[in-house]
Amino acid sequence: MRHRRVEDSDYMLENFKPEETEAYRYLTTRFGQTVSKEQIVTLGQIISHLTHIELTREWKRRKATILKWFDMNFDAIKPVLDKRLKIALRSGIEV
């Protein structure tokens, strides 16, 4: 029997449906349905730096896991997105 680690992405995503989350709706409304994993990860790295919310390699591994990170931290992330997104975009991120 395999022991599950907290970082195991399948375990992290158990019963998680990104399309039903406020974070997913916000990101796709703001950046379009075709927002890529790479764009979300880049945005997550900027948000992580600004908020000091840890964003580990495991969270960045799959689109679903980075969306779950956004969802789990959305209360802290949304104000930063609303206030500082233009600064981040001027830094070179394209979303």
Secondary structure, DSSP 8 states (H G I E B T S, - for coil): -----TT-HHHHTTT--GGGSHHHHHHHHHH-TT--HHHHHHHHHHHHHHHT----HHHHSSHHHHHHHHHHTHHHHHHHHHHHHHHHHHTT---
